[in-house]
């Protein structure tokens, strides 16, 4: 019988109490059952800790990002021998987990067991089915992203500089492994993307990173950095040339992972057995509904123009360049206060996220982003909401195009997604939750991005923007629907690209036709779909949360409140929503 994990905790307590009132034989039986459960939980706990230690030892950069700084300055060994050993280790852990007596587990360990099994399956899937290290040249092009060392002050800057140098010195080994591991024929979009990443990384290391570290007043350390940086830049540019000359001429359009692998991705990443075809049908139905809503909102604003024309006019309503950061900061606090005043969610900390300009060395790839510390970070604990400003060297046309992205309505929707109650509140709730190392290390793409995307719609449902005139409300609605239509297009393109043979030109047109993008951003979105089939997760997660909300509301009856739903939803770490569903709905007990 399935049961809630919370009820499992309670059941253990009830059994212990009732056992003291019964015959000696039942007491002995209960004690024996408790001993068995304790032994099972201990065996799983020991195995889980061993797996995590080995997992991070092979992925030290992940360790740094989650705030475990014993991994600073280290890089994965991508040699063929190391890859083979890691795959063998993963399969060994899968066998050892399968061999555990899961009936002897209770409480949190039952939940964590399934989460860890999924994490192991995901990694094996990446090795064997997706061929991450043999078919995806982007894997190696992005190894030298050392932004975290420049952005986050978890150690004195000279110490972080030492770590950067140690990482950059590994460039020859990483690039040699890439040449050895990659298959002869690769997917053309993957090669083109990897070339861009490699050259962009080389530019970053050669220019922007040096500026970020110029405050270190140690000549010998600066000299060591220049040497290591020059070597890494040479390797990255050499890798880009290798891809351009050796791989690009032979590249094909074989980027689709196929229907079987797509189903595996849904199962291992999200614990879903729903078919891609069913998800696509659901997404297309939702897209048509929201396109109609988009058009209806446009008619409120200006019935003489097309929806795309009306939305373009909305984008011209933006702050001046000098006011971009101050306005975002001011509006963000009002959004936070709206959560409090309307009892939407418990915010477990008074510490505000800080709105700052995106650091110069990170502006090439970011419009707006949330930078939260890792769940185990003890020093650099401040979170930042970065907004990329206008560059003074840009032309008037470029500045206008950039500021149009930050029109007042879209900026509020982005702030909801990134900060309140999106990613920043999710980060605060994760830290405040009882989730252990497993729950804080392994997360669901659909839950993390689905939650942030869900909050955009939810906030408007809860009256955000009310009190304004009907035209202003329609502008907010169009801004929210524009973000939603983009994510619905991602879902549809992902499934059609990877299971139904859609090609890049058709995918580009799909974005143009269905979320009204211009060619260049539409092409960029389609390109992302070739190597990130999981980007359906924004909409997939949002729809799962909406469905769970309705089921939870029906279950709770008069005891339901939106705040209770949100607090309960975010109190279990960041696992697949299907797993949270089983916890929250008593009829779906695990």
Secondary structure per residue as TSV (DSSP state, phi and psi in degrees):
chain	resnum	aa	ss	phi	psi
A	1	X	-	360.0	137.7
A	2	X	-	-80.7	146.4
A	3	X	-	-151.0	158.7
A	4	X	-	-67.2	144.2
A	5	X	H	-62.9	-36.9
A	6	X	H	-60.7	-40.8
A	7	X	H	-68.3	-29.3
A	8	X	H	-62.5	-41.2
A	9	X	H	-60.6	-45.2
A	10	X	H	-66.3	-38.6
A	11	X	H	-60.1	-42.3
A	12	X	H	-59.7	-39.1
A	13	X	H	-67.6	-44.8
A	14	X	H	-62.2	-43.3
A	15	X	H	-59.3	-43.4
A	16	X	H	-64.4	-40.6
A	17	X	H	-68.4	-47.9
A	18	X	H	-67.1	-30.2
A	19	X	H	-62.7	-33.8
A	20	X	T	-67.8	-14.5
A	21	X	T	-99.3	-5.3
A	22	X	S	-104.8	-176.4
A	23	X	-	-62.2	160.5
A	24	X	H	-58.3	-38.1
A	25	X	H	-62.0	-43.1
A	26	X	H	-67.6	-35.4
A	27	X	H	-60.4	-45.2
A	28	X	H	-62.9	-39.8
A	29	X	H	-64.9	-42.2
A	30	X	H	-64.7	-41.0
A	31	X	H	-62.3	-41.1
A	32	X	H	-64.3	-41.3
A	33	X	H	-63.2	-41.0
A	34	X	H	-63.3	-41.9
A	35	X	H	-61.1	-42.5
A	36	X	H	-63.7	-44.0
A	37	X	H	-62.8	-44.6
A	38	X	H	-60.3	-43.1
A	39	X	H	-63.5	-41.5
A	40	X	H	-64.3	-44.5
A	41	X	H	-63.5	-39.1
A	42	X	H	-65.0	-43.0
A	43	X	H	-63.0	-42.6
A	44	X	H	-66.7	-43.6
A	45	X	H	-59.5	-41.6
A	46	X	H	-64.4	-43.4
A	47	X	H	-66.0	-40.7
A	48	X	H	-63.2	-44.2
A	49	X	H	-64.1	-38.6
A	50	X	H	-64.6	-41.4
A	51	X	H	-63.0	-46.2
A	52	X	H	-60.5	-42.6
A	53	X	H	-60.7	-45.5
A	54	X	H	-69.3	-37.9
A	55	X	H	-59.1	-48.3
A	56	X	H	-75.8	-30.0
A	57	X	H	-61.5	-35.5
A	58	X	H	-84.3	-20.0
A	59	X	-	-122.8	61.4
A	60	X	H	-61.9	-29.7
A	61	X	H	-67.3	-31.2
A	62	X	H	-63.3	-41.1
A	63	X	H	-57.7	-44.2
A	64	X	H	-62.7	-43.7
A	65	X	H	-65.6	-30.8
A	66	X	T	-87.2	-1.0
A	67	X	T	98.9	18.6
A	68	X	-	-105.0	99.2
A	69	X	G	-88.3	5.6
A	70	X	G	-68.6	-12.6
A	71	X	G	-97.1	0.9
A	72	X	T	-59.0	142.0
A	73	X	T	78.7	8.8
A	74	X	-	-112.8	155.5
A	75	X	-	-134.4	146.5
A	76	X	-	-59.5	140.6
A	77	X	-	-85.2	109.9
A	78	X	-	-95.3	12.6
A	79	X	S	-62.0	157.0
A	80	X	H	-58.4	-40.5
A	81	X	H	-63.1	-39.8
A	82	X	H	-67.7	-41.8
A	83	X	H	-60.7	-45.2
A	84	X	H	-62.6	-40.9
A	85	X	H	-67.0	-38.7
A	86	X	H	-67.7	-41.2
A	87	X	H	-63.6	-42.0
A	88	X	H	-62.1	-39.5
A	89	X	H	-64.0	-44.1
A	90	X	H	-60.4	-42.6
A	91	X	H	-67.5	-34.5
A	92	X	H	-63.4	-43.9
A	93	X	H	-66.0	-37.1
A	94	X	H	-61.4	-41.7
A	95	X	H	-65.5	-40.9
A	96	X	H	-68.1	-36.5
A	97	X	H	-67.0	-41.4
A	98	X	H	-63.6	-27.5
A	99	X	T	-82.7	-7.1
A	100	X	S	-72.3	148.6
A	101	X	-	-82.1	92.3
A	102	X	G	-68.4	-21.2
A	103	X	G	-65.7	-21.0
A	104	X	G	-87.6	-1.8
A	105	X	-	-89.5	147.7
A	106	X	-	-143.4	175.1
A	107	X	T	56.8	-140.3
A	108	X	H	-59.6	-31.2
A	109	X	H	-67.4	-30.1
A	110	X	H	-62.9	-44.5
A	111	X	H	-64.1	-48.7
A	112	X	H	-67.7	-31.7
A	113	X	H	-59.6	-47.3
A	114	X	H	-66.5	-37.7
A	115	X	H	-65.7	-41.3
A	116	X	H	-70.7	-40.0
A	117	X	H	-58.0	-42.9
A	118	X	H	-63.7	-40.2
A	119	X	H	-63.2	-42.1
A	120	X	H	-64.9	-45.1
A	121	X	H	-61.0	-40.0
A	122	X	H	-59.9	-44.7
A	123	X	H	-66.4	-42.6
A	124	X	H	-63.6	-39.8
A	125	X	H	-58.7	-43.0
A	126	X	H	-64.2	-39.6
A	127	X	H	-69.2	-53.9
A	128	X	H	-89.6	-42.1
A	129	X	T	-94.0	-43.4
A	130	X	S	-86.0	-20.9
A	131	X	-	61.2	44.6
A	132	X	H	-52.7	-38.2
A	133	X	H	-94.9	-3.7
A	134	X	H	-118.4	-20.0
A	135	X	H	-119.1	-10.9
A	136	X	-	-118.0	95.1
A	137	X	T	-66.2	-16.9
A	138	X	H	-63.5	-27.8
A	139	X	H	-52.8	-43.3
A	140	X	H	-86.1	-29.7
A	141	X	H	-65.8	-27.8
A	142	X	T	-98.2	7.5
A	143	X	T	-61.8	-32.2
A	144	X	T	-98.4	32.5
A	145	X	-	-80.1	99.1
A	146	X	-	-110.1	26.5
A	147	X	H	-53.5	-39.1
A	148	X	H	-58.8	-33.8
A	149	X	H	-71.2	-29.7
A	150	X	H	-84.6	-33.6
A	151	X	H	-87.1	-36.2
A	152	X	-	-110.1	128.3
A	153	X	-	-92.5	56.9
A	154	X	S	-78.0	-9.3
A	155	X	S	-152.6	161.9
A	156	X	-	-54.5	145.3
A	157	X	H	-55.3	-40.2
A	158	X	H	-60.2	-36.1
A	159	X	H	-66.7	-42.3
A	160	X	H	-65.5	-33.2
A	161	X	H	-66.1	-38.8
A	162	X	H	-58.3	-41.8
A	163	X	H	-65.7	-41.3
A	164	X	H	-60.2	-45.2
A	165	X	H	-59.6	-44.9
A	166	X	H	-60.6	-38.4
A	167	X	H	-69.4	-46.8
A	168	X	H	-63.9	-29.5
A	169	X	T	-67.7	-14.5
A	170	X	T	-87.3	0.1
A	171	X	H	-56.3	-43.6
A	172	X	H	-59.6	-41.5
A	173	X	H	-67.0	-41.3
A	174	X	H	-65.3	-44.9
A	175	X	H	-69.9	-33.3
A	176	X	H	-66.2	-40.5
A	177	X	H	-64.1	-39.7
A	178	X	H	-58.7	-46.5
A	179	X	H	-63.2	-35.2
A	180	X	H	-74.0	-38.5
A	181	X	H	-84.7	-32.4
A	182	X	S	-70.4	139.5
A	183	X	-	-65.3	162.5
A	184	X	S	-65.8	-41.9
A	185	X	S	-111.0	124.6
A	186	X	-	-122.1	166.0
A	187	X	B	-73.5	132.4
A	188	X	H	-57.3	-46.0
A	189	X	H	-61.3	-32.8
A	190	X	H	-67.8	-41.3
A	191	X	H	-65.7	-46.1
A	192	X	H	-61.1	-41.0
A	193	X	H	-66.5	-41.9
A	194	X	H	-63.9	-37.6
A	195	X	H	-62.7	-44.5
A	196	X	H	-61.0	-45.4
A	197	X	H	-64.1	-45.1
A	198	X	H	-62.4	-44.4
A	199	X	H	-70.8	-36.9
A	200	X	H	-64.3	-40.3
A	201	X	H	-64.3	-39.8
A	202	X	H	-63.1	-42.5
A	203	X	H	-63.8	-41.5
A	204	X	I	-61.7	-46.7
A	205	X	I	-66.4	-37.4
A	206	X	I	-79.2	-19.5
A	207	X	I	-124.8	-71.6
A	208	X	I	-65.3	-40.8
A	209	X	H	-64.5	-39.5
A	210	X	H	-59.8	-39.0
A	211	X	H	-65.4	-39.5
A	212	X	H	-65.8	-25.8
A	213	X	T	-103.5	5.7
A	214	X	T	-66.3	-17.1
A	215	X	T	-73.5	-10.1
A	216	X	-	-76.2	116.1
A	217	X	-	-95.0	58.3
A	218	X	-	-135.4	105.7
A	219	X	H	-62.3	-40.4
A	220	X	H	-68.1	-36.9
A	221	X	H	-68.8	-40.2
A	222	X	H	-63.7	-38.4
A	223	X	H	-65.5	-42.2
A	224	X	H	-63.4	-39.4
A	225	X	H	-64.4	-44.8
A	226	X	H	-59.8	-41.0
A	227	X	H	-65.5	-47.5
A	228	X	H	-65.1	-40.6
A	229	X	H	-64.8	-44.0
A	230	X	H	-61.6	-39.9
A	231	X	H	-65.2	-42.8
A	232	X	H	-67.2	-39.5
A	233	X	H	-61.2	-44.0
A	234	X	H	-60.2	-44.2
A	235	X	H	-65.1	-42.9
A	236	X	H	-65.6	-42.2
A	237	X	H	-68.1	-35.3
A	238	X	H	-65.3	-37.4
A	239	X	H	-65.9	-42.7
A	240	X	H	-61.1	-42.6
A	241	X	H	-63.9	-41.0
A	242	X	H	-59.7	-45.9
A	243	X	I	-64.3	-40.9
A	244	X	I	-68.2	-39.3
A	245	X	I	-89.6	-38.0
A	246	X	I	-97.1	-35.3
A	247	X	I	-102.5	-38.9
A	248	X	G	-61.4	-42.3
A	249	X	G	-61.8	-26.8
A	250	X	G	-100.0	0.3
A	251	X	-	-68.6	152.7
A	252	X	B	-127.8	-169.3
A	253	X	S	-100.6	23.5
A	254	X	-	-84.2	57.2
A	255	X	-	-93.6	-14.0
A	256	X	-	-67.1	135.1
A	257	X	-	-83.4	-16.0
A	258	X	-	90.5	159.1
A	259	X	H	-62.1	-42.8
A	260	X	H	-63.2	-46.0
A	261	X	H	-67.3	-33.0
A	262	X	H	-63.8	-41.7
A	263	X	H	-64.9	-37.6
A	264	X	H	-64.1	-40.9
A	265	X	H	-59.0	-44.9
A	266	X	H	-64.4	-38.2
A	267	X	H	-71.7	-50.5
A	268	X	H	-73.8	-37.2
A	269	X	H	-83.1	-36.1
A	270	X	H	-126.5	3.3
A	271	X	-	57.4	35.6
A	272	X	-	-108.7	138.4
A	273	X	-	-107.8	3.0
A	274	X	-	-61.5	137.5
A	275	X	-	-75.3	153.3
A	276	X	H	-57.2	-36.3
A	277	X	H	-63.2	-40.6
A	278	X	H	-67.9	-39.1
A	279	X	H	-66.1	-40.5
A	280	X	H	-62.6	-44.5
A	281	X	H	-61.0	-41.6
A	282	X	H	-63.6	-43.4
A	283	X	H	-66.3	-41.3
A	284	X	H	-66.3	-38.9
A	285	X	H	-61.9	-45.0
A	286	X	H	-64.2	-38.2
A	287	X	H	-61.6	-44.7
A	288	X	H	-62.9	-39.7
A	289	X	H	-62.9	-43.0
A	290	X	H	-76.9	-29.8
A	291	X	H	-63.8	-37.6
A	292	X	H	-66.4	-39.7
A	293	X	H	-65.6	-39.7
A	294	X	H	-59.8	-44.9
A	295	X	H	-67.3	-37.9
A	296	X	H	-65.4	-41.6
A	297	X	H	-64.5	-37.7
A	298	X	H	-63.1	-37.1
A	299	X	H	-66.1	-31.7
A	300	X	H	-64.6	-36.6
A	301	X	H	-80.2	-48.4
A	302	X	H	-160.0	97.6
A	303	X	T	-69.2	-9.3
A	304	X	T	-83.5	-13.9
A	305	X	S	-112.8	159.9
A	306	X	-	-71.0	158.5
A	307	X	H	-54.6	-40.7
A	308	X	H	-64.5	-38.6
A	309	X	H	-67.9	-39.8
A	310	X	H	-64.1	-42.6
A	311	X	H	-65.4	-36.7
A	312	X	H	-62.0	-35.9
A	313	X	H	-70.0	-33.7
A	314	X	H	-62.7	-39.1
A	315	X	H	-65.1	-19.6
A	316	X	T	-80.2	-7.2
A	317	X	-	-93.0	84.3
A	318	X	B	-137.3	163.7
A	319	X	-	-71.5	163.3
A	320	X	-	-70.4	159.6
A	321	X	G	-55.1	-42.5
A	322	X	G	-68.6	-20.9
A	323	X	G	-99.0	-1.4
A	324	X	H	-57.9	-53.1
A	325	X	H	-70.4	-48.1
A	326	X	H	-57.9	-41.3
A	327	X	H	-67.2	-40.9
A	328	X	H	-62.7	-42.1
A	329	X	H	-63.2	-46.3
A	330	X	H	-64.2	-46.5
A	331	X	H	-66.7	-32.2
A	332	X	H	-63.6	-40.6
A	333	X	H	-65.5	-36.5
A	334	X	H	-68.6	-33.8
A	335	X	H	-65.3	-43.7
A	336	X	H	-60.1	-43.7
A	337	X	H	-65.1	-30.2
A	338	X	H	-62.8	-38.9
A	339	X	H	-61.0	-42.9
A	340	X	H	-68.3	-49.3
A	341	X	H	-64.6	-32.1
A	342	X	T	-103.8	12.2
A	343	X	T	52.9	49.9
A	344	X	-	-89.4	-36.8
A	345	X	-	-162.5	151.7
A	346	X	-	-80.8	125.3
A	347	X	-	-97.6	112.0
A	348	X	-	-80.9	17.0
A	349	X	-	-157.2	144.4
A	350	X	-	-87.3	-6.4
A	351	X	-	-69.6	122.2
A	352	X	-	-84.1	148.4
A	353	X	-	-70.8	144.6
A	354	X	E	-98.2	126.8
A	355	X	E	-87.7	120.9
A	356	X	E	-138.8	161.4
A	357	X	E	-65.4	139.9
A	358	X	-	-57.0	130.5
A	359	X	-	-53.9	143.7
A	360	X	G	-52.0	-37.0
A	361	X	G	-74.6	-7.2
A	362	X	G	-114.2	5.7
A	363	X	G	-77.7	-21.1
A	364	X	G	-65.0	-26.7
A	365	X	G	-120.2	13.1
A	366	X	-	-137.5	135.1
A	367	X	S	-97.2	-58.8
A	368	X	E	-145.1	142.1
A	369	X	E	-155.4	156.8
A	370	X	E	-104.9	127.9
A	371	X	E	-116.2	97.7
A	372	X	-	-102.8	148.4
A	373	X	-	-68.8	160.7
A	374	X	-	-65.2	158.3
A	375	X	T	-64.3	-16.6
A	376	X	T	-109.4	8.1
A	377	X	-	-69.1	132.8
A	378	X	S	-111.7	-17.0
A	379	X	S	-111.9	-62.4
A	380	X	-	-84.8	74.8
A	381	X	-	-96.9	-2.3
A	382	X	-	-75.1	136.5
A	383	X	-	-99.4	146.4
A	384	X	E	-125.4	135.7
A	385	X	E	-104.8	105.4
A	386	X	E	-93.2	133.4
A	387	X	E	-124.2	128.1
A	388	X	-	-85.0	120.9
A	389	X	-	-82.4	172.9
A	390	X	-	-70.2	139.0
A	391	X	-	-87.0	131.8
A	392	X	T	-62.7	-19.9
A	393	X	T	-82.8	-8.1
A	394	X	S	-71.7	154.4
A	395	X	-	-71.4	166.2
A	396	X	H	-60.4	-37.9
A	397	X	H	-65.6	-44.4
A	398	X	H	-63.5	-40.6
A	399	X	H	-64.0	-41.7
A	400	X	H	-64.3	-42.4
A	401	X	H	-61.7	-40.4
A	402	X	H	-68.2	-45.7
A	403	X	H	-67.1	-25.7
A	404	X	H	-62.4	-29.4
A	405	X	H	-63.7	-30.0
A	406	X	T	-102.3	33.0
A	407	X	B	-56.3	154.2
A	408	X	H	-56.0	-35.2
A	409	X	H	-79.0	-46.2
A	410	X	H	-66.3	-38.1
A	411	X	H	-60.7	-40.8
A	412	X	H	-64.1	-39.9
A	413	X	H	-65.2	-41.7
A	414	X	H	-63.4	-41.1
A	415	X	H	-64.4	-37.7
A	416	X	H	-61.1	-45.9
A	417	X	H	-64.2	-48.4
A	418	X	H	-78.2	-35.7
A	419	X	T	-120.4	-75.3
A	420	X	S	-120.5	114.1
A	421	X	S	-101.6	32.0
A	422	X	S	-77.5	-123.7
A	423	X	H	-62.1	-38.6
A	424	X	H	-67.1	-45.2
A	425	X	H	-65.3	-36.7
A	426	X	H	-60.9	-40.2
A	427	X	H	-63.5	-44.9
A	428	X	H	-62.3	-41.5
A	429	X	H	-68.2	-36.2
A	430	X	H	-62.5	-46.1
A	431	X	H	-63.7	-33.8
A	432	X	H	-85.5	-10.4
A	433	X	S	-78.4	164.9
A	434	X	-	-79.8	7.5
A	435	X	-	-57.7	137.8
A	436	X	-	-94.6	-163.9
A	437	X	H	-59.2	-37.8
A	438	X	H	-63.6	-48.8
A	439	X	H	-65.8	-25.1
A	440	X	H	-94.8	-11.3
A	441	X	H	-96.2	-38.8
A	442	X	-	-111.3	118.4
A	443	X	-	-128.6	164.2
A	444	X	-	-96.8	127.6
A	445	X	H	-55.0	-46.2
A	446	X	H	-67.8	-34.1
A	447	X	H	-73.9	-46.0
A	448	X	H	-63.3	-53.6
A	449	X	H	-80.0	-30.7
A	450	X	H	-64.1	-39.8
A	451	X	H	-61.4	-50.5
A	452	X	H	-61.0	-39.5
A	453	X	H	-71.2	-39.1
A	454	X	H	-58.7	-39.5
A	455	X	H	-64.1	-27.1
A	456	X	H	-60.2	-49.5
A	457	X	H	-70.6	-43.0
A	458	X	H	-59.1	-41.6
A	459	X	H	-63.6	-38.4
A	460	X	H	-69.9	-37.1
A	461	X	H	-59.3	-34.1
A	462	X	T	-88.0	12.5
A	463	X	T	94.6	7.7
A	464	X	T	-60.7	127.9
A	465	X	T	96.0	-10.2
A	466	X	T	-64.0	158.9
A	467	X	T	92.4	-7.2
A	468	X	S	-102.2	172.5
A	469	X	-	-72.4	166.1
A	470	X	H	-63.6	-32.9
A	471	X	H	-68.0	-43.3
A	472	X	H	-63.3	-41.9
A	473	X	H	-61.9	-38.8
A	474	X	H	-65.3	-34.1
A	475	X	H	-66.7	-42.0
A	476	X	H	-61.3	-41.1
A	477	X	H	-63.6	-42.2
A	478	X	H	-64.0	-39.5
A	479	X	H	-63.0	-43.7
A	480	X	H	-66.0	-42.6
A	481	X	H	-68.9	-31.9
A	482	X	H	-61.6	-43.2
A	483	X	H	-65.0	-39.0
A	484	X	H	-69.2	-41.7
A	485	X	H	-64.0	-36.8
A	486	X	H	-57.9	-48.3
A	487	X	H	-68.6	-32.9
A	488	X	H	-66.5	-37.9
A	489	X	H	-63.1	-40.0
A	490	X	H	-59.8	-44.3
A	491	X	H	-59.5	-49.6
A	492	X	H	-65.0	-42.4
A	493	X	H	-67.7	-42.5
A	494	X	H	-55.6	-50.7
A	495	X	H	-67.7	-42.6
A	496	X	H	-70.0	-37.0
A	497	X	H	-64.2	-45.0
A	498	X	H	-95.7	-10.7
A	499	X	H	-129.7	-11.9
A	500	X	S	-129.2	8.9
A	501	X	-	83.0	11.9
A	502	X	-	-62.9	136.1
A	503	X	-	-101.8	169.7
A	504	X	H	-57.7	-45.7
A	505	X	H	-60.5	-41.8
A	506	X	H	-67.3	-37.0
A	507	X	H	-65.3	-39.7
A	508	X	H	-61.3	-45.5
A	509	X	H	-63.4	-34.2
A	510	X	H	-60.7	-43.7
A	511	X	H	-65.6	-40.4
A	512	X	H	-62.4	-42.4
A	513	X	H	-78.3	-30.4
A	514	X	H	-110.6	-20.5
A	515	X	S	-128.3	14.0
A	516	X	-	64.7	33.9
A	517	X	-	-82.2	151.3
A	518	X	-	-72.4	167.8
A	519	X	H	-58.0	-48.4
A	520	X	H	-61.5	-53.2
A	521	X	H	-65.3	-30.6
A	522	X	H	-64.5	-42.6
A	523	X	H	-63.9	-41.6
A	524	X	H	-62.1	-40.4
A	525	X	H	-65.0	-41.9
A	526	X	H	-65.2	-40.4
A	527	X	H	-59.7	-43.8
A	528	X	H	-58.2	-37.2
A	529	X	H	-61.3	-26.1
A	530	X	H	-68.4	-30.7
A	531	X	H	-116.4	-2.9
A	532	X	-	-130.8	69.3
A	533	X	G	-60.4	-22.3
A	534	X	G	-71.0	-1.3
A	535	X	G	-75.6	2.1
A	536	X	G	-68.0	-12.0
A	537	X	H	-67.3	-26.4
A	538	X	H	-57.4	-54.2
A	539	X	H	-74.1	-40.6
A	540	X	H	-56.8	-47.1
A	541	X	H	-65.9	-42.9
A	542	X	H	-58.4	-46.5
A	543	X	H	-67.1	-35.9
A	544	X	H	-64.1	-41.3
A	545	X	H	-66.3	-42.5
A	546	X	H	-61.5	-40.9
A	547	X	H	-66.3	-42.5
A	548	X	H	-63.9	-38.5
A	549	X	H	-60.0	-43.1
A	550	X	H	-66.1	-40.9
A	551	X	H	-66.2	-40.0
A	552	X	H	-67.9	-39.2
A	553	X	H	-62.2	-42.6
A	554	X	H	-65.5	-40.7
A	555	X	H	-65.2	-44.6
A	556	X	H	-79.5	-24.1
A	557	X	G	58.7	-126.5
A	558	X	G	-67.5	-15.9
A	559	X	G	-85.8	-2.4
A	560	X	-	-77.0	141.5
A	561	X	-	-147.2	152.8
A	562	X	H	-62.0	-39.8
A	563	X	H	-61.5	-43.3
A	564	X	H	-61.7	-42.1
A	565	X	H	-61.6	-48.8
A	566	X	H	-64.4	-44.2
A	567	X	H	-62.9	-41.0
A	568	X	H	-68.4	-41.8
A	569	X	H	-59.4	-40.9
A	570	X	T	-93.2	14.7
A	571	X	T	-100.4	13.2
A	572	X	S	-128.0	29.1
A	573	X	T	80.5	-141.3
A	574	X	T	-138.5	46.9
A	575	X	-	-81.1	176.9
A	576	X	-	-53.3	141.5
A	577	X	H	-62.7	-31.2
A	578	X	H	-58.7	-37.8
A	579	X	H	-69.9	-42.0
A	580	X	H	-63.6	-36.4
A	581	X	H	-58.3	-43.7
A	582	X	H	-65.3	-30.9
A	583	X	H	-74.1	-43.4
A	584	X	H	-80.9	-27.3
A	585	X	-	-101.6	115.3
A	586	X	G	-62.8	-29.2
A	587	X	G	-72.1	-16.5
A	588	X	G	-108.2	43.4
A	589	X	-	-63.5	144.9
A	590	X	-	-99.0	360.0
